[in-house]
Amino acid sequence: MDQIELIAMSAKIALVVVFLLQVVPIMVWVERRGSAWMQNRTGPNRVGPLGLLISLCDALKFFTKEDRTPGHVNKFYYTLAPIVAVAPSFITFAVIPFASSINIDGHVIQFQIANLNVGLLYILSVTSISVYGIIMAGWSSNNKYAMFGSLRSTAQMISYELSMGLSIVGIVMVFSSIELGQIATAQGATLLQLGPIAIPKWGVFVQPLGFLIFLTASFAETNRLPFDLPEGESEIVAGYHLEYGSMRMALFFMAEYINMTVASAFIATLYFGGWQLLPGMTFILNHLGLEGMGFEWARVAFELASFSLKMVFFLWFFVWVRWTIPRFRYDQLMDLGWKVMLPLALVNLFVTGFMIYSGVI
Amino acid sequence: MAINPIAFFVFGGAALAFSMMVVLKKNPVASAFSLVMVFFCFAGIYASMNAHLIAILQILVYAGAIMVLFIFVIMLLNADEPTFDLRRTSNVVKAGAVAFGLAFVVMLAIVFKKSNIIPLNAGFSSEEVIKLGGNSKVLSQLMFSKYILPFELTSVLLLAAIVGAVAMAKRKTGKSS
């Protein structure tokens, strides 16, 4: 690894980490303002312009609060749990491509931290270990409400992981690759040409049912409403983070919002073409009058913008759904997972196999 | 594939230490956590041998599946009322289901056996595997062509084990209540 690649790698890592850390306070603000907007309230509007600095105050509050460890907990696992909860959410983003590659002095720089040839499986496995933070928190708190919260969360995540994995298999079958970079590149092909409008081969057009299953499952995986069962004020108080306070509590919140971001990025990559340019952007890019390296950098900037816009839309979608749909009951959640989503995912698999066999896709 | 001795001793030593903890810890949940760490060390060894697919599968299948063990340990097989009662089903239906399942497995095996088998001339050397398109491709092609029948039968065996475990758990709770 020479100097240029080293600089590029450090820049990419810094970009992703800073972005993921910044997304948390911004999403908290979006969540509060968004909910207020939907419920005809004002929401936080006193601190800073449009109340933007409210998250800064929240963070300060979390940092300055007393960090108290209750006497009845298992200290080692109690301390470890928030770290185990937040670490997987950060490392998942390592394999997500946020733009295509650029050639600098003969070095091909990919806009992806780690180009693993098992990228998809990597994300699935990291998702499967992210449950450990929650079960560790619930069990080590030595509190029946915390325990129930973490058990609910674990059962929910395991149930929905199945349909999530099966819906991804459809994508793997269509694009015959488990490398996220290749999947994003393959989605640039044209699926249908309707006069002047070309419909790209985005995952959502070739796997509409798979997309719906994946979207629903990612709500359950991130423990967001309407599948917000691990917490419940009237049933199990605050669920698995009941015994936590100050910054440790904040780490669980950070994990939730970073998981949301990763899920949005993942949806954008698998089903909406990843860094493939949004409709109309190719036209603008070709009429900017740039050539050589200027054109290349503009292309990367447009790709980055396309990816970010897709991701931001799904982040907003998470907030939107949260304040629109009431939460499920626990048995309804399990019934939906096992009796609706799983059979649907299997049907999707069969239909996809048939379509590939008959040469439609 | 040669492995860096430092990586081997670090991951191997950690695996041994965590395995000891699995046995020595009195709390079943704590030993389950140690077991997860053992699997992570194994994954580390595989990854440093450039077998990324096996490393990822190690984490995905083993470390991910221990979660289920957790639930069983914590809830102590506290099974709920069954929604589907097998005893009410007639023997014909049971036999039919088993026969259909086996026929399906055989059909899958026949269909997949016909697919192209990739040429592995010089055995499993790492150069050969890279030439044919990488770990995951070679493994999945072989698994779904040459070794399809053993693969399918292994999954049936695992399914049988799951059904057996559920049946035993159900009988236990039935006696106590």
Boltz contact constraints between the chains, C-beta under 6 A:
constraints:
  - contact:
      token1: [A, 117]
      token2: [B, 134]
      max_distance: 6.0
  - contact:
      token1: [A, 118]
      token2: [B, 52]
      max_distance: 6.0
  - contact:
      token1: [A, 118]
      token2: [B, 53]
      max_distance: 6.0
  - contact:
      token1: [A, 118]
      token2: [B, 56]
      max_distance: 6.0
  - contact:
      token1: [A, 118]
      token2: [B, 136]
      max_distance: 6.0
  - contact:
      token1: [A, 121]
      token2: [B, 56]
      max_distance: 6.0
  - contact:
      token1: [A, 122]
      token2: [B, 56]
      max_distance: 6.0
  - contact:
      token1: [A, 124]
      token2: [B, 60]
      max_distance: 6.0
  - contact:
      token1: [A, 125]
      token2: [B, 56]
      max_distance: 6.0
  - contact:
      token1: [A, 125]
      token2: [B, 59]
      max_distance: 6.0
  - contact:
      token1: [A, 125]
      token2: [B, 60]
      max_distance: 6.0
  - contact:
      token1: [A, 128]
      token2: [B, 64]
      max_distance: 6.0
  - contact:
      token1: [A, 129]
      token2: [B, 63]
      max_distance: 6.0
  - contact:
      token1: [A, 131]
      token2: [B, 67]
      max_distance: 6.0
  - contact:
      token1: [A, 135]
      token2: [B, 70]
      max_distance: 6.0
  - contact:
      token1: [A, 139]
      token2: [B, 29]
      max_distance: 6.0
  - contact:
      token1: [A, 154]
      token2: [B, 67]
      max_distance: 6.0
  - contact:
      token1: [A, 154]
      token2: [B, 71]
      max_distance: 6.0
  - contact:
      token1: [A, 158]
      token2: [B, 67]
      max_distance: 6.0
